[in-house]
Amino acid sequence: MPEFSLDLNEEQRDLRDWVHGFASEVVRPAGAEWDEREETPWPIIQEAAKIGLYGFEFLVNAWGDSTGLSMCLANEELFWGDAGIAMAIFGTHLAVASIYGSGTPDQMVEWVPQCFGDADDPKVAAFCTTEPQAGSDVSSMRTRARYDEAKDEWVISGQKAFATNGGIANVHVVTASVDPELGSRGQAGFVVPPGTPGLQATKKLKKLGLRASHTADVFLDDVRVPGSCLLGGKEALDERLARAREGRKASGQAAMRTFELSRPAVGAQALGIARAAYEYALEYAKDREQFGRRIIENQAIAFTLADMKMELDAARLLVWRAAWMGRNNRVFEAGEGSMSKLKAGEVAVANAEKAVQILGGAGFVRDHPVERWYRDAKIYTIFEGTSEIQRLVISRAISGMYIR
Ligand SMILES: Cc1cc2nc3c(=O)[nH]c(=O)nc-3n(C[C@H](O)[C@H](O)[C@H](O)COP(=O)(O)OP(=O)(O)OC[C@H]3O[C@@H](n4cnc5c(N)ncnc54)[C@H](O)[C@@H]3O)c2cc1C
């Protein structure tokens, strides 16, 4: 048993500093421009690919860290730079996590590289689960996948909502119901290969925040994919469905597995915004003078900053704990994954709001980045499970009861 330590090792520190360098030199300076343009920042995605921050190899290295912290460090630093651009770069990871979590080794080798493309021609990927009538309630999904045995093809039809990279992705990973009677246990994930006929998307949706990141609704009209595109394969699916029909414990549902794997990383993204807001407000408060003294010399401001820092560090400890537990196959007995995302998301919103307040009027105008961070932070109490849903997960875990 290794000695307990929260010190980062040399590799982790190098990774953190390397991503921080890219975030401060490339991402942060471009944040305002791409927020205004509301376009995918392809040149920055390409730069990230060129330095090896965007691609399969980076993910393999980060996942290789047996403490689970490397992914958190990379996410916190990149999102510290700018959350909209960072999501345009790391949004692909959700689709990749789904292939990694549910796919076979052959499927990983075939599809993950196609999610990223390469530095000369970078691509992005989308993970499509949410539907107009199935948001928090994933079990009410209406998208259907039917098996055409004669052709060994799956035929997928339905509508997906709010998909990050929807329509601009090279690879779409789509969750669909194969047996509606089984609810969420009758769902499976499918890879929709590039250029597959029948998949269409709306224009990019206009959003409050994360405006550099592409979000769109996706329509699937009798989309035919080869049998080999069913994540995990048909045999595993049939076995899983049989267990569910017999009322035995199933090993989990496709969408939920992806969300569980990605929760600490999403929490770490929120930490990036929370820290950016805290640091900016601290510097401003040490500089801005009113009533003949710097505003930080008032306890009201200084204590607010103390709280911002304390909440940030508390959230980070929850994120690191969940990342470590996930990486080391510890069971989330009290919803620790949900705790990490819930706390970090709420701290991001609170810190960004406090930063706006500390900057006063300057916090409300676009000359300073805190108004953008305030808009960006809000998504962290909504996507990947709203704060209410995280509280449901935690309360069910601690009580063993079906809390509604
Ligand atoms: C920018 C952006 C990017 C996204 N990216 C993706 C993506 O890549 N892929 C994807 O599949 N989805 C994505 N989503 C969708 C996102 O995950 C959903 O919006 C989210 O899960 C909430 O679902 P909903 O919007 O339908 O809200 P609803 O489920 O309708 O919830 C509305 C409100 O009711 C509350 N509520 C619902 N049920 C309960 C309950 N039982 N108890 C208490 N409160 C409850 C919710 O917490 C929320 O406050 C994205 C969304 C956005 C905005």
The ligand as an SDF file (V2000), in Angstrom:
LIG
                    3D

 53 58  0  0  0  0  0  0  0  0999 V2000
  -24.7090   23.1560  -24.0900 C   0  0  0  0  0  0  0  0  0  0  0  0
  -25.2890   21.7900  -23.9150 C   0  0  0  0  0  0  0  0  0  0  0  0
  -24.5580   20.6920  -24.3280 C   0  0  0  0  0  0  0  0  0  0  0  0
  -25.0870   19.4040  -24.1940 C   0  0  0  0  0  0  0  0  0  0  0  0
  -24.3870   18.3440  -24.6980 N   0  0  0  0  0  0  0  0  0  0  0  0
  -24.9840   17.1180  -24.7320 C   0  0  0  0  0  0  0  0  0  0  0  0
  -24.3780   16.0170  -25.4090 C   0  0  0  0  0  0  0  0  0  0  0  0
  -23.2700   16.1460  -25.9580 O   0  0  0  0  0  0  0  0  0  0  0  0
  -25.0410   14.8450  -25.4640 N   0  0  0  0  0  0  0  0  0  0  0  0
  -26.2500   14.6630  -24.8730 C   0  0  0  0  0  0  0  0  0  0  0  0
  -26.8140   13.5720  -24.9680 O   0  0  0  0  0  0  0  0  0  0  0  0
  -26.8640   15.6810  -24.2030 N   0  0  0  0  0  0  0  0  0  0  0  0
  -26.2580   16.9000  -24.1340 C   0  0  0  0  0  0  0  0  0  0  0  0
  -26.8900   17.9510  -23.4970 N   0  0  0  0  0  0  0  0  0  0  0  0
  -28.1770   17.7340  -22.8730 C   0  0  0  0  0  0  0  0  0  0  0  0
  -28.1250   17.7830  -21.3400 C   0  0  0  0  0  0  0  0  0  0  0  0
  -27.4680   16.6620  -20.8350 O   0  0  0  0  0  0  0  0  0  0  0  0
  -29.5870   17.9160  -20.8350 C   0  0  0  0  0  0  0  0  0  0  0  0
  -30.0000   19.2350  -21.1440 O   0  0  0  0  0  0  0  0  0  0  0  0
  -29.7210   17.6360  -19.3560 C   0  0  0  0  0  0  0  0  0  0  0  0
  -29.5020   16.2820  -19.0790 O   0  0  0  0  0  0  0  0  0  0  0  0
  -31.0860   18.0380  -18.7950 C   0  0  0  0  0  0  0  0  0  0  0  0
  -32.1310   17.5340  -19.5570 O   0  0  0  0  0  0  0  0  0  0  0  0
  -33.2850   18.5370  -20.0360 P   0  0  0  0  0  0  0  0  0  0  0  0
  -32.6250   19.7140  -20.6490 O   0  0  0  0  0  0  0  0  0  0  0  0
  -34.2380   17.7830  -20.8830 O   0  0  0  0  0  0  0  0  0  0  0  0
  -33.9930   19.0180  -18.7220 O   0  0  0  0  0  0  0  0  0  0  0  0
  -35.2170   18.2840  -17.9680 P   0  0  0  0  0  0  0  0  0  0  0  0
  -34.8950   16.8700  -17.7400 O   0  0  0  0  0  0  0  0  0  0  0  0
  -36.4780   18.6260  -18.6640 O   0  0  0  0  0  0  0  0  0  0  0  0
  -35.1800   19.0330  -16.5650 O   0  0  0  0  0  0  0  0  0  0  0  0
  -35.7580   20.3020  -16.3530 C   0  0  0  0  0  0  0  0  0  0  0  0
  -35.6170   20.6280  -14.8650 C   0  0  0  0  0  0  0  0  0  0  0  0
  -36.3560   19.6780  -14.0880 O   0  0  0  0  0  0  0  0  0  0  0  0
  -35.5090   19.0870  -13.1300 C   0  0  0  0  0  0  0  0  0  0  0  0
  -35.9110   17.6930  -12.8960 N   0  0  0  0  0  0  0  0  0  0  0  0
  -36.1680   16.7280  -13.8240 C   0  0  0  0  0  0  0  0  0  0  0  0
  -36.4850   15.5730  -13.2110 N   0  0  0  0  0  0  0  0  0  0  0  0
  -36.3980   15.7980  -11.8810 C   0  0  0  0  0  0  0  0  0  0  0  0
  -36.5700   14.9860  -10.7340 C   0  0  0  0  0  0  0  0  0  0  0  0
  -36.9020   13.6900  -10.8220 N   0  0  0  0  0  0  0  0  0  0  0  0
  -36.4100   15.5580   -9.5200 N   0  0  0  0  0  0  0  0  0  0  0  0
  -36.0610   16.8630   -9.4090 C   0  0  0  0  0  0  0  0  0  0  0  0
  -35.8780   17.6760  -10.4690 N   0  0  0  0  0  0  0  0  0  0  0  0
  -36.0300   17.1500  -11.6780 C   0  0  0  0  0  0  0  0  0  0  0  0
  -34.1270   19.1780  -13.7320 C   0  0  0  0  0  0  0  0  0  0  0  0
  -33.1190   19.0560  -12.7410 O   0  0  0  0  0  0  0  0  0  0  0  0
  -34.1790   20.5590  -14.3700 C   0  0  0  0  0  0  0  0  0  0  0  0
  -33.9390   21.5380  -13.4050 O   0  0  0  0  0  0  0  0  0  0  0  0
  -26.3500   19.2350  -23.5980 C   0  0  0  0  0  0  0  0  0  0  0  0
  -27.0770   20.3480  -23.1610 C   0  0  0  0  0  0  0  0  0  0  0  0
  -26.5800   21.6110  -23.3300 C   0  0  0  0  0  0  0  0  0  0  0  0
  -27.4060   22.7900  -22.9220 C   0  0  0  0  0  0  0  0  0  0  0  0
  1  2  1  0
  2  3  1  0
  2 52  2  0
  3  4  2  0
  4  5  1  0
  4 50  1  0
  5  6  2  0
  6  7  1  0
  6 13  1  0
  7  8  2  0
  7  9  1  0
  9 10  1  0
 10 11  2  0
 10 12  1  0
 12 13  2  0
 13 14  1  0
 14 15  1  0
 14 50  1  0
 15 16  1  0
 16 17  1  0
 16 18  1  0
 18 19  1  0
 18 20  1  0
 20 21  1  0
 20 22  1  0
 22 23  1  0
 23 24  1  0
 24 25  2  0
 24 26  1  0
 24 27  1  0
 27 28  1  0
 28 29  2  0
 28 30  1  0
 28 31  1  0
 31 32  1  0
 32 33  1  0
 33 34  1  0
 33 48  1  0
 34 35  1  0
 35 36  1  0
 35 46  1  0
 36 37  1  0
 36 45  1  0
 37 38  2  0
 38 39  1  0
 39 40  1  0
 39 45  2  0
 40 41  1  0
 40 42  2  0
 42 43  1  0
 43 44  2  0
 44 45  1  0
 46 47  1  0
 46 48  1  0
 48 49  1  0
 50 51  2  0
 51 52  1  0
 52 53  1  0
M  END
$$$$
